[in-house]
């Protein structure tokens, strides 16, 4: 189904006022908290910058697709088809600044266009967000516990929990110690 761009994007970006009354709320009312978080860490702008090198030839931007995936995961869903559970929810659309959510085939098609550079830039954005939060919290000790187990036979774990923990630990130690003296404790052994 073809849509006009005016039918996709919304200008609503203000945080709605919450009133607790005797009424039915959306199942996803907690997204208001995440909307404020996304604004405070400039998530939309960062995702847009991370996708700037990709050719914009779709109604939806690549950064919008990433935002949709983030909200999808925040809502607790794993499979793309599960977006049907919240497709018409007005609060989900508001948080994403959309009037119409992208279809599963659209998301899938656009994800296939992401290249290695897109992934690397997105990983850098994720790392920077984590490090900024660590620095802002000014914690004296950070404990990271990564479980390398696989939940089902359909999932493939790339690397062990130790390897992932060591990678994050080295980044936090390198960056964090220089800025705030953060000391990290992690369940990983040293390699010879």
N, C-alpha and C positions, 0 to 999 in steps of 0.2 A: 504494500500500500504506500503510495507516494504522499509525502507530507510537505507542506510549505514550511520554511524556516520559522515563520511567525507562529506556527502551531507547535513548535518544539520548545523554544526558550521562553522563560518567564523573567520578569524584572524584579520579582519579589526576592529580597535578600535580607530584610529586617527580621529580627527575632520576634516572634509573636509573644504577647503577654500571656502568662499562664494564670488561670483561675481554677481553683479546685471547687467544683460544684457537683451536685448529684446528677451526673449524666454519663453517657457512654463516651469513652475516649477511643481514639485510634489505637490499634495494637502497637503502634510504633511511636508513641508520644515521646519516648526517651531520646529520639533523634534530635530533639531540640538542643539537648546538651551537646551532642556531637556537632550540630550546626555551629554553635559558639566555638567549639574547639577548632573546627575546620577554619573558621574565620581568624581566630587568634594565631594559628600557625601558617596562615596564608596558603592553605592547601591548594585551592583552585589556581592561584597564580603560579605556584611551584609546579603543579602538574602541567599547566599550559606551557611554561618554559621548558619543561622536560620533553614535551612533544612538539616543540617548535620546528624541528627539522623534518617532521613528517608532512607530506603534502596534503593540505586540507581539501579533500574532494568529496566529502560526505556532508549530509545535513548535520550530523552530530560531530563535535570535535573529538579528537583522540583523548584530550584531557577529560571531557565529559564522560567518555566510556570508562576511564579509570576511576572517576568519582563514583560512577554507578557501581563498579565492582567493589569499591571500598565500602559503600553503603550496604551492598549486598552481603558482604562478609560481616559487617557490624551488626546487621539484623540476624545473623546466625545461619545464613544459607551458604551452601557450598556449590551446588550445581546451578548452572545458568538457567535451566528451565524453571527453577523455583522462583524466579522473579514474577511469575504469574500470581503468586500469593500476595504481592503488594503493588502490582502494576497500576491499580486505580487509587491507591492511597494518596490523599491530598498532601499529607505531611511529607511523605517520601519525595513527591514531586517538588514540593516547596524547598526542601533541603538541597535538592539537586538543581534548583532554579529551572525546572523543566515543566512544560505543560503536558508532554507526552514522553513516556520512557521508551528507550530504544528496544526493539524486538530482539529476541535471542539470536536469530540469524544475523542481524545487524551487528550486535556485539561480537559474535564469533568471527564474522567477516573482517571487522576492523581490528580485532586482536591478531588476526593472521598477518596483518600488515606491519606489526611491530618488528623492528629489527634488533640486532645486537646492541646498537648504540642506544636505542630506546630503553632496553632493559638496563644497560649500564648507567644511564642517566637517572632512571627511576630508582635504582639501588642507591645511588649517591643521594638522591632526595630523601629516601627512607633513612639512610644513615645519618644525614644531617639533622633530620627531625628528632631522632633518638638522642643524638649528642646534644642538641640544643636543650631538650627537656632535661637531660642529666645535668647539664650545666646550670640551668635555671633552678632546679631543685637543690643544687649545692649539697648533694649527699656526700657523706664521708665514706660510706661503704656501699657498693653496688654488688648484689649477688645475682648471678645469672645461672639459671638452671634449665638446660635444654635437654629434652628427652628425645633421643634418636629413634624411639620405637615407631613402628608403622601401625596405624589403626586398623587397616584391613589389607587384604591381599591385592586390592585394586590400586593401592597407593605405592609409590616408589620413593623411598627415602634416599636423597642424594647426599651422601656423606653421613657420618655418624653425628650424634649430638655433640660429642667432644670436638669434632672438627668445626662445627658451626659455632660452638661456644668459644673455641679458641680464636676464630676469626673475629667475632664481635669483641671479645676481650682484648685482642691486640689493638683494634681500632679505638676502643674506649680508653685503654691505657695510654696509647700514643697521643690521642687528642685530648682526653680528659685530664691527664696528669699535667700537661702543659698549661692548661687554662685554669683548672680549679683544684688541682691536687687530689682528684678523686682516686680512691683506692678501690680496686675491684677484687672480689672473691668469686672464683668460678670452679665448678667441679671438673676441671680438665687437668690432665697430667702434662708434664713438659716432655717435649720430644727430643730425642738425641740428635 
